[in-house]
Amino acid sequence: MIIRKLKQIRASDRNVKSDGWNSARLLLEDDGMGFSFHLTTMHAGTELKMHYKHHLEAVLVLKGKGTIEDLGTGETHELKPGVLYALNANDRHIVRPETDLLTACVFNPPVTGHEVHDESGAYPAPAAMREAAPAS
């Protein structure tokens, strides 16, 4: 059984900060659960362009409001408490928080804990994917 306290996570290296967001990483790859679980705050007034090429993500909005734009379809959806979005096709998207957005996020495959978005908005491929890739 794994027991974690959010207050302790926020005071540790599992609390990852980047431009426009901070993420308390409660479960990570090395916990062996097959997914990672984060409480992430996306900050008001930012525009977060993301594209998880190597991960699927589900996000439940707990507090705040904003929008998410699907860059593949051009559709924009309202984000508010109780709304879940799932990036089930490695969807390119932009989140625009109007207020701070507190979210609960699940990633598959799990992240290691220190990933930040690259220039394309993606996290790096998990080590297992990099090791299995054919040499170029």
DRENTORKOL-3810 file (N, C-alpha, C; in nm, 4 decimals):
REM DRENTORKOL-3810
@n.u->0.0836; n.v->-0.1175; n.w->0.0000; ca.u->0.0000; ca.v->0.0000; ca.w->0.0000; c.u->0.0882; c.v->0.1239; c.w->0.0000
@n.u->0.0494; n.v->0.2216; n.w->-0.0776; ca.u->0.1216; ca.v->0.3487; ca.w->-0.0853; c.u->0.0338; c.v->0.4555; c.w->-0.0224
@n.u->0.0893; n.v->0.5300; n.w->0.0709; ca.u->0.0195; ca.v->0.6427; ca.w->0.1335; c.u->0.1053; c.v->0.7664; c.w->0.1100
@n.u->0.0446; n.v->0.8694; n.w->0.0553; ca.u->0.1156; ca.v->0.9958; ca.w->0.0303; c.u->0.0325; c.v->1.1094; c.w->0.0885
@n.u->0.1000; n.v->1.2132; n.w->0.1342; ca.u->0.0331; ca.v->1.3327; ca.w->0.1848; c.u->0.0681; c.v->1.4491; c.w->0.0932
@n.u->-0.0351; n.v->1.5162; n.w->0.0434; ca.u->-0.0155; ca.v->1.6246; ca.w->-0.0517; c.u->0.0786; c.v->1.7311; c.w->0.0023
@n.u->0.0662; n.v->1.7657; n.w->0.1281; ca.u->0.1523; ca.v->1.8686; ca.w->0.1882; c.u->0.2997; c.v->1.8283; c.w->0.1780
@n.u->0.3306; n.v->1.7007; n.w->0.2000; ca.u->0.4687; ca.v->1.6533; ca.w->0.1903; c.u->0.5164; c.v->1.6521; c.w->0.0450
@n.u->0.4289; n.v->1.6129; n.w->-0.0470; ca.u->0.4647; ca.v->1.6122; ca.w->-0.1895; c.u->0.4978; c.v->1.7538; c.w->-0.2350
@n.u->0.4152; n.v->1.8503; n.w->-0.1943; ca.u->0.4371; ca.v->1.9895; ca.w->-0.2359; c.u->0.5692; c.v->2.0453; c.w->-0.1836
@n.u->0.6241; n.v->1.9876; n.w->-0.0768; ca.u->0.7513; ca.v->2.0334; ca.w->-0.0193; c.u->0.8695; c.v->1.9506; c.w->-0.0686
@n.u->0.8481; n.v->1.8627; n.w->-0.1669; ca.u->0.9538; ca.v->1.7722; ca.w->-0.2127; c.u->0.9875; c.v->1.7961; c.w->-0.3597
@n.u->1.0811; n.v->1.7162; n.w->-0.4116; ca.u->1.1169; ca.v->1.7266; ca.w->-0.5534; c.u->1.0088; c.v->1.6659; c.w->-0.6440
@n.u->0.9036; n.v->1.6095; n.w->-0.5860; ca.u->0.7899; ca.v->1.5607; ca.w->-0.6645; c.u->0.6934; c.v->1.6747; c.w->-0.7007
@n.u->0.7192; n.v->1.7946; n.w->-0.6505; ca.u->0.6396; ca.v->1.9119; ca.w->-0.6861; c.u->0.7153; c.v->1.9856; c.w->-0.7968
@n.u->0.6747; n.v->1.9614; n.w->-0.9203; ca.u->0.7457; ca.v->2.0119; ca.w->-1.0384; c.u->0.6796; c.v->2.1406; c.w->-1.0846
@n.u->0.7627; n.v->2.2418; n.w->-1.1115; ca.u->0.7112; ca.v->2.3717; ca.w->-1.1564; c.u->0.7691; c.v->2.4052; c.w->-1.2923
@n.u->0.6866; n.v->2.4669; n.w->-1.3746; ca.u->0.7292; ca.v->2.5117; ca.w->-1.5064; c.u->0.6541; c.v->2.6400; c.w->-1.5375
@n.u->0.6794; n.v->2.6966; n.w->-1.6536; ca.u->0.6093; ca.v->2.8182; ca.w->-1.6932; c.u->0.4605; c.v->2.7900; c.w->-1.7060
@n.u->0.3801; n.v->2.8545; n.w->-1.6249; ca.u->0.2366; ca.v->2.8447; ca.w->-1.6366; c.u->0.1690; c.v->2.7352; c.w->-1.5569
@n.u->0.2449; n.v->2.6486; n.w->-1.4908; ca.u->0.1831; ca.v->2.5401; ca.w->-1.4146; c.u->0.2766; c.v->2.4874; c.w->-1.3070
@n.u->0.2183; n.v->2.4200; n.w->-1.2092; ca.u->0.2955; ca.v->2.3396; ca.w->-1.1144; c.u->0.2175; c.v->2.2118; c.w->-1.0872
@n.u->0.2913; n.v->2.1041; n.w->-1.0622; ca.u->0.2297; ca.v->1.9724; ca.w->-1.0567; c.u->0.2864; c.v->1.8913; c.w->-0.9408
@n.u->0.1976; n.v->1.8533; n.w->-0.8492; ca.u->0.2345; ca.v->1.7645; ca.w->-0.7387; c.u->0.2172; c.v->1.6217; c.w->-0.7889
@n.u->0.3293; n.v->1.5520; n.w->-0.8067; ca.u->0.3298; ca.v->1.4186; ca.w->-0.8666; c.u->0.3167; c.v->1.3142; c.w->-0.7559
@n.u->0.1946; n.v->1.2686; n.w->-0.7317; ca.u->0.1677; ca.v->1.1787; ca.w->-0.6197; c.u->0.2061; c.v->1.0341; c.w->-0.6477
@n.u->0.1855; n.v->0.9878; n.w->-0.7696; ca.u->0.2277; ca.v->0.8537; ca.w->-0.8113; c.u->0.3103; c.v->0.8683; c.w->-0.9383
@n.u->0.4219; n.v->0.7967; n.w->-0.9430; ca.u->0.5136; ca.v->0.8033; ca.w->-1.0568; c.u->0.5479; c.v->0.6637; c.w->-1.1057
@n.u->0.6212; n.v->0.6573; n.w->-1.2137; ca.u->0.6598; ca.v->0.5300; ca.w->-1.2740; c.u->0.7200; c.v->0.4335; c.w->-1.1722
@n.u->0.8101; n.v->0.4833; n.w->-1.0872; ca.u->0.8783; ca.v->0.3935; ca.w->-0.9933; c.u->0.7868; c.v->0.3414; c.w->-0.8818
@n.u->0.6623; n.v->0.3891; n.w->-0.8753; ca.u->0.5667; ca.v->0.3336; ca.w->-0.7808; c.u->0.5032; c.v->0.2044; c.w->-0.8323
@n.u->0.5228; n.v->0.1739; n.w->-0.9621; ca.u->0.4797; ca.v->0.0466; ca.w->-1.0180; c.u->0.3293; c.v->0.0298; c.w->-1.0361
@n.u->0.2556; n.v->0.1372; n.w->-1.0477; ca.u->0.1102; ca.v->0.1286; ca.w->-1.0622; c.u->0.0645; c.v->0.1198; c.w->-1.2083
@n.u->0.1543; n.v->0.1466; n.w->-1.3025; ca.u->0.1167; ca.v->0.1427; ca.w->-1.4438; c.u->0.0612; c.v->0.2745; c.w->-1.4955
@n.u->0.0484; n.v->0.3737; n.w->-1.4091; ca.u->0.0043; ca.v->0.5082; ca.w->-1.4459; c.u->0.0653; c.v->0.6042; c.w->-1.3445
@n.u->0.0644; n.v->0.7323; n.w->-1.3763; ca.u->0.1041; ca.v->0.8321; ca.w->-1.2774; c.u->-0.0160; c.v->0.9203; c.w->-1.2482
@n.u->-0.0170; n.v->0.9797; n.w->-1.1288; ca.u->-0.1290; ca.v->1.0610; ca.w->-1.0821; c.u->-0.0746; c.v->1.1909; c.w->-1.0266
@n.u->-0.1304; n.v->1.3027; n.w->-1.0744; ca.u->-0.0794; ca.v->1.4344; ca.w->-1.0384; c.u->-0.1944; c.v->1.5265; c.w->-1.0013
@n.u->-0.1691; n.v->1.6187; n.w->-0.9112; ca.u->-0.2572; ca.v->1.7340; ca.w->-0.8908; c.u->-0.1828; c.v->1.8522; c.w->-0.9503
@n.u->-0.2409; n.v->1.9100; n.w->-1.0539; ca.u->-0.1742; ca.v->2.0140; ca.w->-1.1299; c.u->-0.2559; c.v->2.1418; c.w->-1.1267
@n.u->-0.1864; n.v->2.2529; n.w->-1.1044; ca.u->-0.2480; ca.v->2.3839; ca.w->-1.1139; c.u->-0.1942; c.v->2.4520; c.w->-1.2384
@n.u->-0.2848; n.v->2.4915; n.w->-1.3274; ca.u->-0.2488; ca.v->2.5712; ca.w->-1.4447; c.u->-0.2903; c.v->2.7147; c.w->-1.4134
@n.u->-0.1978; n.v->2.8084; n.w->-1.4314; ca.u->-0.2156; ca.v->2.9434; ca.w->-1.3804; c.u->-0.2944; c.v->3.0339; c.w->-1.4740
@n.u->-0.3790; n.v->3.1155; n.w->-1.4126; ca.u->-0.4660; ca.v->3.2091; ca.w->-1.4843; c.u->-0.3845; c.v->3.2956; c.w->-1.5799
@n.u->-0.4423; n.v->3.3182; n.w->-1.6991; ca.u->-0.3804; ca.v->3.4076; ca.w->-1.7959; c.u->-0.2717; c.v->3.3458; c.w->-1.8812
@n.u->-0.2415; n.v->3.2186; n.w->-1.8607; ca.u->-0.1397; ca.v->3.1532; ca.w->-1.9432; c.u->-0.2072; c.v->3.0844; c.w->-2.0614
@n.u->-0.1268; n.v->3.0472; n.w->-2.1586; ca.u->-0.1730; ca.v->2.9689; ca.w->-2.2731; c.u->-0.0778; c.v->2.8507; c.w->-2.2835
@n.u->-0.1286; n.v->2.7317; n.w->-2.2556; ca.u->-0.0450; ca.v->2.6123; ca.w->-2.2465; c.u->-0.0701; c.v->2.5238; c.w->-2.3679
@n.u->0.0222; n.v->2.5294; n.w->-2.4644; ca.u->0.0122; ca.v->2.4488; ca.w->-2.5863; c.u->0.0852; c.v->2.3175; c.w->-2.5603
@n.u->0.0097; n.v->2.2062; n.w->-2.5706; ca.u->0.0659; ca.v->2.0759; ca.w->-2.5351; c.u->0.0299; c.v->1.9714; c.w->-2.6402
@n.u->0.1158; n.v->1.8719; n.w->-2.6472; ca.u->0.0950; ca.v->1.7606; ca.w->-2.7398; c.u->0.1679; c.v->1.6391; c.w->-2.6826
@n.u->0.0979; n.v->1.5580; n.w->-2.6075; ca.u->0.1594; ca.v->1.4392; ca.w->-2.5479; c.u->0.1679; c.v->1.3299; c.w->-2.6534
@n.u->0.2789; n.v->1.3252; n.w->-2.7230; ca.u->0.2992; ca.v->1.2302; ca.w->-2.8325; c.u->0.3161; c.v->1.0872; c.w->-2.7821
@n.u->0.3642; n.v->1.0728; n.w->-2.6592; ca.u->0.4018; ca.v->0.9413; ca.w->-2.6058; c.u->0.3164; c.v->0.8984; c.w->-2.4864
@n.u->0.2200; n.v->0.9799; n.w->-2.4485; ca.u->0.1391; ca.v->0.9528; ca.w->-2.3298; c.u->-0.0078; c.v->0.9802; c.w->-2.3603
@n.u->-0.0949; n.v->0.9065; n.w->-2.2932; ca.u->-0.2365; ca.v->0.9382; ca.w->-2.2880; c.u->-0.2609; c.v->1.0047; c.w->-2.1536
@n.u->-0.3528; n.v->1.1020; n.w->-2.1511; ca.u->-0.3796; ca.v->1.1738; ca.w->-2.0266; c.u->-0.5291; c.v->1.1938; c.w->-2.0103
@n.u->-0.5754; n.v->1.1786; n.w->-1.8865; ca.u->-0.7120; ca.v->1.2153; ca.w->-1.8491; c.u->-0.7014; c.v->1.3201; c.w->-1.7394
@n.u->-0.7851; n.v->1.4243; n.w->-1.7505; ca.u->-0.7775; ca.v->1.5389; ca.w->-1.6603; c.u->-0.9177; c.v->1.5706; c.w->-1.6089
@n.u->-0.9331; n.v->1.5788; n.w->-1.4772; ca.u->-1.0584; ca.v->1.6196; ca.w->-1.4153; c.u->-1.0366; c.v->1.7567; c.w->-1.3525
@n.u->-1.1185; n.v->1.8530; n.w->-1.3906; ca.u->-1.1106; ca.v->1.9874; ca.w->-1.3337; c.u->-1.1787; c.v->1.9870; c.w->-1.1975
@n.u->-1.1050; n.v->2.0292; n.w->-1.0941; ca.u->-1.1563; ca.v->2.0341; ca.w->-0.9576; c.u->-1.1982; c.v->2.1750; c.w->-0.9174
@n.u->-1.1222; n.v->2.2765; n.w->-0.9630; ca.u->-1.1489; ca.v->2.4166; ca.w->-0.9298; c.u->-1.1081; c.v->2.5034; c.w->-1.0471
@n.u->-1.1764; n.v->2.6163; n.w->-1.0638; ca.u->-1.1379; ca.v->2.7153; ca.w->-1.1627; c.u->-1.2160; c.v->2.7020; c.w->-1.2921
@n.u->-1.1794; n.v->2.7891; n.w->-1.3879; ca.u->-1.2443; ca.v->2.7832; ca.w->-1.5181; c.u->-1.1487; c.v->2.8265; c.w->-1.6269
@n.u->-1.1783; n.v->2.7803; n.w->-1.7475; ca.u->-1.0972; ca.v->2.8117; ca.w->-1.8635; c.u->-1.1521; c.v->2.7390; c.w->-1.9842
@n.u->-1.0673; n.v->2.7224; n.w->-2.0851; ca.u->-1.1070; ca.v->2.6510; ca.w->-2.2061; c.u->-0.9944; c.v->2.5594; c.w->-2.2509
@n.u->-1.0326; n.v->2.4600; n.w->-2.3311; ca.u->-0.9362; ca.v->2.3749; ca.w->-2.3992; c.u->-0.9732; c.v->2.3757; c.w->-2.5471
@n.u->-0.8725; n.v->2.3984; n.w->-2.6301; ca.u->-0.8925; ca.v->2.3973; ca.w->-2.7750; c.u->-0.8264; c.v->2.2735; c.w->-2.8325
@n.u->-0.9019; n.v->2.1960; n.w->-2.9080; ca.u->-0.8503; ca.v->2.0802; ca.w->-2.9803; c.u->-0.7911; c.v->2.1328; c.w->-3.1103
@n.u->-0.6599; n.v->2.1280; n.w->-3.1238; ca.u->-0.5945; ca.v->2.1839; ca.w->-3.2427; c.u->-0.6168; c.v->2.0993; c.w->-3.3669
@n.u->-0.6610; n.v->1.9767; n.w->-3.3507; ca.u->-0.6922; ca.v->1.8917; ca.w->-3.4651; c.u->-0.8253; c.v->1.9266; c.w->-3.5290
@n.u->-0.9217; n.v->1.9672; n.w->-3.4460; ca.u->-1.0560; ca.v->1.9964; ca.w->-3.4966; c.u->-1.0912; c.v->2.1444; c.w->-3.4925
@n.u->-1.0185; n.v->2.2208; n.w->-3.4123; ca.u->-1.0498; ca.v->2.3621; ca.w->-3.3943; c.u->-1.1596; c.v->2.3865; c.w->-3.2914
@n.u->-1.2157; n.v->2.2796; n.w->-3.2349; ca.u->-1.3216; ca.v->2.2942; ca.w->-3.1352; c.u->-1.2643; c.v->2.3438; c.w->-3.0027
@n.u->-1.3426; n.v->2.4295; n.w->-2.9351; ca.u->-1.3068; ca.v->2.4790; ca.w->-2.8029; c.u->-1.4143; c.v->2.4341; c.w->-2.7052
@n.u->-1.3701; n.v->2.3878; n.w->-2.5876; ca.u->-1.4610; ca.v->2.3363; ca.w->-2.4856; c.u->-1.4368; c.v->2.4111; c.w->-2.3548
@n.u->-1.5436; n.v->2.4341; n.w->-2.2815; ca.u->-1.5361; ca.v->2.5012; ca.w->-2.1524; c.u->-1.4799; c.v->2.4050; c.w->-2.0471
@n.u->-1.3942; n.v->2.4578; n.w->-1.9628; ca.u->-1.3418; ca.v->2.3822; ca.w->-1.8487; c.u->-1.3929; c.v->2.4467; c.w->-1.7214
@n.u->-1.4506; n.v->2.3641; n.w->-1.6336; ca.u->-1.4994; ca.v->2.4084; ca.w->-1.5033; c.u->-1.5070; c.v->2.2845; c.w->-1.4145
@n.u->-1.5281; n.v->2.3021; n.w->-1.2846; ca.u->-1.5320; ca.v->2.1863; ca.w->-1.1948; c.u->-1.6295; c.v->2.0793; c.w->-1.2432
@n.u->-1.5817; n.v->1.9556; n.w->-1.2416; ca.u->-1.6622; ca.v->1.8422; ca.w->-1.2837; c.u->-1.6440; c.v->1.8020; c.w->-1.4284
@n.u->-1.5706; n.v->1.8813; n.w->-1.5068; ca.u->-1.5457; ca.v->1.8480; ca.w->-1.6473; c.u->-1.4177; c.v->1.7643; c.w->-1.6571
@n.u->-1.4265; n.v->1.6549; n.w->-1.7303; ca.u->-1.3107; ca.v->1.5701; ca.w->-1.7580; c.u->-1.2801; c.v->1.5789; c.w->-1.9066
@n.u->-1.1500; n.v->1.5905; n.w->-1.9391; ca.u->-1.1096; ca.v->1.5720; ca.w->-2.0784; c.u->-1.0042; c.v->1.4634; c.w->-2.0830
@n.u->-1.0133; n.v->1.3809; n.w->-2.1863; ca.u->-0.9203; ca.v->1.2700; ca.w->-2.2038; c.u->-0.8545; c.v->1.2841; c.w->-2.3401
@n.u->-0.7240; n.v->1.2895; n.w->-2.3394; ca.u->-0.6450; ca.v->1.3016; ca.w->-2.4623; c.u->-0.6153; c.v->1.1607; c.w->-2.5116
@n.u->-0.7177; n.v->1.0967; n.w->-2.5658; ca.u->-0.7115; ca.v->0.9552; ca.w->-2.6006; c.u->-0.6490; c.v->0.9288; c.w->-2.7361
@n.u->-0.6147; n.v->1.0338; n.w->-2.8100; ca.u->-0.5521; ca.v->1.0171; ca.w->-2.9421; c.u->-0.4287; c.v->1.1055; c.w->-2.9530
@n.u->-0.3573; n.v->1.1229; n.w->-2.8396; ca.u->-0.2386; ca.v->1.2084; ca.w->-2.8368; c.u->-0.2701; c.v->1.3460; c.w->-2.8945
@n.u->-0.3867; n.v->1.3975; n.w->-2.8583; ca.u->-0.4408; ca.v->1.5203; ca.w->-2.9157; c.u->-0.3535; c.v->1.6429; c.w->-2.8871
@n.u->-0.3254; n.v->1.7196; n.w->-2.9926; ca.u->-0.2612; ca.v->1.8507; ca.w->-2.9766; c.u->-0.3683; c.v->1.9461; c.w->-2.9242
@n.u->-0.3334; n.v->2.0256; n.w->-2.8213; ca.u->-0.4342; ca.v->2.1101; ca.w->-2.7583; c.u->-0.3722; c.v->2.2314; c.w->-2.6915
@n.u->-0.4575; n.v->2.3292; n.w->-2.6624; ca.u->-0.4168; ca.v->2.4474; ca.w->-2.5869; c.u->-0.5157; c.v->2.4643; c.w->-2.4724
@n.u->-0.4623; n.v->2.4743; n.w->-2.3508; ca.u->-0.5449; ca.v->2.5055; ca.w->-2.2343; c.u->-0.5233; c.v->2.6534; c.w->-2.2025
@n.u->-0.6353; n.v->2.7238; n.w->-2.1850; ca.u->-0.6321; ca.v->2.8670; ca.w->-2.1523; c.u->-0.7082; c.v->2.8883; c.w->-2.0212
@n.u->-0.6372; n.v->2.8866; n.w->-1.9087; ca.u->-0.7033; ca.v->2.9088; ca.w->-1.7802; c.u->-0.7452; c.v->3.0555; c.w->-1.7644
@n.u->-0.8724; n.v->3.0783; n.w->-1.7342; ca.u->-0.9202; ca.v->3.2130; ca.w->-1.7035; c.u->-0.8916; c.v->3.2454; c.w->-1.5572
@n.u->-0.9041; n.v->3.1446; n.w->-1.4716; ca.u->-0.8644; ca.v->3.1514; ca.w->-1.3312; c.u->-0.7664; c.v->3.0363; c.w->-1.3116
@n.u->-0.6997; n.v->3.0301; n.w->-1.1985; ca.u->-0.6170; ca.v->2.9125; ca.w->-1.1729; c.u->-0.7056; c.v->2.7889; c.w->-1.1828
@n.u->-0.6577; n.v->2.6881; n.w->-1.2565; ca.u->-0.7301; ca.v->2.5618; ca.w->-1.2731; c.u->-0.6604; c.v->2.4547; c.w->-1.1900
@n.u->-0.7295; n.v->2.3997; n.w->-1.0932; ca.u->-0.6771; ca.v->2.2858; ca.w->-1.0176; c.u->-0.7339; c.v->2.1604; c.w->-1.0811
@n.u->-0.6452; n.v->2.0691; n.w->-1.1200; ca.u->-0.6862; ca.v->1.9486; ca.w->-1.1911; c.u->-0.6227; c.v->1.8248; c.w->-1.1300
@n.u->-0.6912; n.v->1.7115; n.w->-1.1458; ca.u->-0.6362; ca.v->1.5798; ca.w->-1.1126; c.u->-0.6078; c.v->1.5115; c.w->-1.2461
@n.u->-0.4837; n.v->1.4652; n.w->-1.2658; ca.u->-0.4400; ca.v->1.4134; ca.w->-1.3952; c.u->-0.3823; c.v->1.2729; c.w->-1.3804
@n.u->-0.4131; n.v->1.1892; n.w->-1.4786; ca.u->-0.3584; ca.v->1.0539; ca.w->-1.4855; c.u->-0.2864; c.v->1.0396; c.w->-1.6187
@n.u->-0.1630; n.v->0.9875; n.w->-1.6159; ca.u->-0.0849; ca.v->0.9639; ca.w->-1.7372; c.u->-0.0565; c.v->0.8151; c.w->-1.7540
@n.u->-0.0671; n.v->0.7688; n.w->-1.8783; ca.u->-0.0305; ca.v->0.6338; ca.w->-1.9159; c.u->0.0470; c.v->0.6423; c.w->-2.0479
@n.u->0.1684; n.v->0.5886; n.w->-2.0570; ca.u->0.2453; ca.v->0.5307; ca.w->-1.9474; c.u->0.2790; c.v->0.6363; c.w->-1.8425
@n.u->0.3146; n.v->0.5908; n.w->-1.7226; ca.u->0.3437; ca.v->0.6854; ca.w->-1.6149; c.u->0.4689; c.v->0.7677; c.w->-1.6451
@n.u->0.4709; n.v->0.8884; n.w->-1.5892; ca.u->0.5904; ca.v->0.9711; ca.w->-1.6019; c.u->0.6840; c.v->0.9411; c.w->-1.4850
@n.u->0.8100; n.v->0.9791; n.w->-1.5007; ca.u->0.9099; ca.v->0.9552; ca.w->-1.3974; c.u->0.9079; c.v->1.0614; c.w->-1.2894
@n.u->0.8609; n.v->1.1811; n.w->-1.3233; ca.u->0.8461; ca.v->1.2846; ca.w->-1.2220; c.u->0.9111; c.v->1.4170; c.w->-1.2527
@n.u->1.0081; n.v->1.4190; n.w->-1.3413; ca.u->1.0786; ca.v->1.5444; ca.w->-1.3655; c.u->1.0616; c.v->1.5948; c.w->-1.5079
@n.u->0.9705; n.v->1.5339; n.w->-1.5831; ca.u->0.9477; ca.v->1.5764; ca.w->-1.7205; c.u->0.8917; c.v->1.7182; c.w->-1.7234
@n.u->0.9353; n.v->1.7919; n.w->-1.8222; ca.u->0.8746; ca.v->1.9197; ca.w->-1.8568; c.u->0.8500; c.v->1.9163; c.w->-2.0069
@n.u->0.7631; n.v->2.0010; n.w->-2.0542; ca.u->0.7270; ca.v->2.0017; ca.w->-2.1957; c.u->0.8446; c.v->2.0493; c.w->-2.2815
@n.u->0.8656; n.v->1.9818; n.w->-2.3956; ca.u->0.9670; ca.v->2.0278; ca.w->-2.4901; c.u->0.9062; c.v->2.1345; c.w->-2.5803
@n.u->0.9802; n.v->2.1767; n.w->-2.6823; ca.u->0.9337; ca.v->2.2844; ca.w->-2.7703; c.u->0.8037; c.v->2.2505; c.w->-2.8438
@n.u->0.7722; n.v->2.1223; n.w->-2.8595; ca.u->0.6484; ca.v->2.0835; ca.w->-2.9271; c.u->0.5321; c.v->2.0666; c.w->-2.8289
@n.u->0.5602; n.v->2.0810; n.w->-2.6989; ca.u->0.4565; ca.v->2.0638; ca.w->-2.5978; c.u->0.4462; c.v->1.9224; c.w->-2.5452
@n.u->0.5432; n.v->1.8378; n.w->-2.5783; ca.u->0.5392; ca.v->1.6963; ca.w->-2.5391; c.u->0.6362; c.v->1.6683; c.w->-2.4245
@n.u->0.6094; n.v->1.5584; n.w->-2.3543; ca.u->0.7070; ca.v->1.5008; ca.w->-2.2633; c.u->0.7915; c.v->1.4045; c.w->-2.3455
@n.u->0.9165; n.v->1.3780; n.w->-2.3034; ca.u->0.9978; ca.v->1.2797; ca.w->-2.3764; c.u->0.9351; c.v->1.1409; c.w->-2.3720
@n.u->0.9721; n.v->1.0597; n.w->-2.4699; ca.u->0.9259; ca.v->0.9210; ca.w->-2.4718; c.u->0.9775; c.v->0.8491; c.w->-2.3473
@n.u->0.8961; n.v->0.7611; n.w->-2.2883; ca.u->0.9438; ca.v->0.6818; ca.w->-2.1752; c.u->1.0673; c.v->0.6003; c.w->-2.2144
@n.u->1.1509; n.v->0.5695; n.w->-2.1181; ca.u->1.2762; ca.v->0.4969; ca.w->-2.1434; c.u->1.2510; c.v->0.3673; c.w->-2.2189
@n.u->1.1475; n.v->0.2933; n.w->-2.1828; ca.u->1.1196; ca.v->0.1657; ca.w->-2.2494; c.u->1.0921; c.v->0.1860; c.w->-2.3979
@n.u->1.0260; n.v->0.2958; n.w->-2.4333; ca.u->0.9984; ca.v->0.3254; ca.w->-2.5740; c.u->1.1268; c.v->0.3625; c.w->-2.6469
@n.u->1.2127; n.v->0.4393; n.w->-2.5812; ca.u->1.3397; ca.v->0.4803; ca.w->-2.6443; c.u->1.4288; c.v->0.3585; c.w->-2.6666
@n.u->1.4317; n.v->0.2663; n.w->-2.5691; ca.u->1.5170; ca.v->0.1483; ca.w->-2.5798; c.u->1.4672; c.v->0.0531; c.w->-2.6881
@n.u->1.3365; n.v->0.0472; n.w->-2.7111; ca.u->1.2784; ca.v->-0.0434; ca.w->-2.8098; c.u->1.2819; c.v->0.0143; c.w->-2.9505
@n.u->1.3072; n.v->0.1437; n.w->-2.9642; ca.u->1.3062; ca.v->0.2070; ca.w->-3.0962; c.u->1.4240; c.v->0.1574; c.w->-3.1788
@n.u->1.4020; n.v->0.1328; n.w->-3.3099; ca.u->1.5119; ca.v->0.0900; ca.w->-3.3954; c.u->1.6149; c.v->0.2010; c.w->-3.4119
@n.u->1.7391; n.v->0.1624; n.w->-3.4244; ca.u->1.8472; ca.v->0.2601; ca.w->-3.4445; c.u->1.8297; c.v->0.3293; c.w->-3.5779
@n.u->1.8589; n.v->0.4585; n.w->-3.5798; ca.u->1.8447; ca.v->0.5318; ca.w->-3.7075; c.u->1.9779; c.v->0.5628; c.w->-3.7680
END
